Amino acid sequence: MCSVPSTVTSPSLYTHAMRTTHVVLSIGAAAVLAFTVGATVARSQQNTPEAGYTDTPLVPGTPYHVHDPGRPRPAVITPGAEPGQPPSDAVVLFDGKDLSKWSAVTFGTAEYTQHDTPAPWKVENGYFEVVPGSGGIATREKFGDVQVHIEWAAPASRRGNSQNRGNSGLFLMGLYEIQILDNYENPTYADGTAGAIYGQWPPLVNPLRPAGAWQAYDVVFEAPRWEGATLVKPAYFTVFVNGVVVQNRKASMGPMIWRNAPTYVPHAPEGPIGLQDHDHPVRFRNIWVRRLGGYDGKPLE
C-alpha cells in the first residue's frame, strides 16, 4: 500500500500566522476605538452651551432640536446710528433730498392708478410736503410683507377740526390705509383717528404730539394671501405711534373703502406704498422699509 503523507505545519509558521492575525485585529480594534472616541468627542463638543445641543427634544413643528447647533442663524445687520434711522438692510424711500423713488398716483375706491410722472409734492429742508390738490404719491418699487418707518408733521396752525385738520393717509400695497391725522386735542370718529386701520379699527390709544411736532409711525404689514380667488390669510397690521403700540397684529377687513364696509378682492402679491393728498400741507421725512421674511430663512407664511 502507498501511504499518503499528512500535511504538517511547522511551529514557526504557526506562530507567525498567529502574530499576523493579532496585529490585524489590533489595528481594526484601534480604528473602531478611534471612531468611537471621535464621535463621542464630536457629540461632547456639540452638546455644550457654546455650540448647542442635539440630545434635546425637537421644537414642535420644526425639524430642529431645542438649542440645535444646525439651526440657521439670523442674518447680521447694522442698526441705525440713532433710534428711527434705517438699518443696513432697509430700502430708503426718502433721504431728505428728492422724490426720485416716488411717482404720482390716483387713489380710488379699493383701487389705485399709478402714473409714470414725477411725484408733484415739494421738497425742502430735509422733508417733503403735500401740495394740496396735486394728488397722491406712491413708491415706484412695490412691496408685500414689510416693516415701514415714516415720520410726519401736521401744520402747526391747527386750522380746521375733526377730519379737516392735518389729514393724510399711509397706504400699504396702495390699498390698505393707516390714518394720518392731527388728533392732538382734536376729537373725531374713532375709526378715523390717527393710527386707525381706516374705517375698520380705531387705535388702542391716541399718543399723538401737538400739531407741528414730528410724529413717528412704525408699521409691520403682512400682505394677504390667496389660493386662486379664495382668501386664505387676511392682511395684518402691527402699528406703533411714537413708540406706543396702537394696532396689535390686527387683521384688516379688506382695502379701504370710504363710508362703506370693506371686502377683499384678489390682487397682485405686491403693491406700492402710497401717501394721500387730503388738501392739507402735511410734511414727511425719514421714510424707509424692510422686506420681511419668515423664520429659519423661509418666506413669511
DAHUPE-V134187 format. One record per backbone hydrogen bond with DSSP energy under -1.0 kcal/mol. NH is the residue of the N-H (numbers start at 1). CO is the residue of the C=O. E is the energy in kcal/mol with one decimal. If there is no record, write none. Layout:
NH/CO/E
NH/CO/E
This chain:
14/10/-2.0
15/11/-2.1
16/12/-1.9
17/13/-2.1
18/14/-2.2
19/15/-2.0
20/16/-2.3
21/17/-2.5
22/18/-2.2
23/19/-2.2
24/20/-2.4
25/21/-2.6
26/22/-2.2
27/23/-2.3
28/24/-2.3
29/25/-2.5
30/26/-2.2
31/27/-2.2
32/28/-2.4
33/29/-2.6
34/30/-2.8
35/31/-2.5
36/32/-2.5
37/33/-2.9
38/34/-2.9
39/35/-2.8
40/36/-2.4
41/37/-2.9
42/38/-2.8
43/39/-2.6
44/40/-2.5
45/41/-2.8
46/42/-2.1
47/43/-3.0
48/46/-1.8
48/52/-1.4
52/48/-3.1
53/67/-2.7
59/64/-3.4
62/59/-2.0
66/57/-2.6
68/65/-1.8
71/68/-1.3
85/82/-2.3
88/78/-2.3
90/87/-1.6
91/289/-3.4
93/287/-2.2
94/287/-1.7
102/99/-1.8
103/138/-2.6
104/117/-2.2
105/136/-1.9
106/113/-2.6
108/111/-3.1
110/256/-1.1
113/106/-2.5
115/104/-2.7
117/115/-1.1
122/129/-1.5
124/127/-2.8
127/124/-2.2
128/284/-2.3
129/122/-2.7
130/282/-2.3
134/131/-2.3
137/275/-2.0
138/103/-2.4
139/273/-2.2
140/101/-2.5
143/271/-3.3
146/221/-1.9
147/290/-2.3
148/219/-3.1
149/288/-2.8
150/217/-2.2
151/285/-1.8
152/215/-2.2
153/283/-1.9
164/161/-2.5
168/180/-2.7
170/178/-2.6
171/274/-3.0
172/176/-3.0
174/272/-1.1
175/172/-2.1
176/172/-2.5
178/170/-2.7
179/196/-2.4
180/168/-1.6
182/165/-1.7
183/181/-1.4
186/183/-1.2
192/189/-2.0
193/190/-1.6
195/179/-2.3
196/193/-2.4
197/201/-2.3
198/177/-1.4
198/196/-1.2
199/191/-2.4
200/197/-2.5
201/197/-1.8
204/246/-1.9
212/154/-1.0
213/210/-1.9
215/152/-3.4
217/150/-3.1
218/240/-2.4
219/148/-2.8
220/238/-3.2
221/146/-3.0
222/236/-2.3
225/233/-2.5
227/230/-2.7
230/227/-1.8
232/225/-2.6
233/225/-1.6
236/222/-1.9
237/250/-2.5
238/220/-2.1
239/247/-2.1
240/218/-2.8
241/244/-2.9
242/216/-3.3
244/241/-1.7
246/239/-3.2
247/239/-1.6
250/237/-2.8
252/235/-3.2
256/175/-2.7
260/257/-1.2
271/143/-2.5
274/171/-2.5
275/137/-2.7
276/169/-1.6
282/280/-2.5
283/153/-2.5
284/128/-2.7
285/151/-2.2
287/94/-1.1
288/149/-1.9
289/91/-2.1
290/147/-2.2
292/145/-2.2
294/298/-3.2
298/295/-1.5
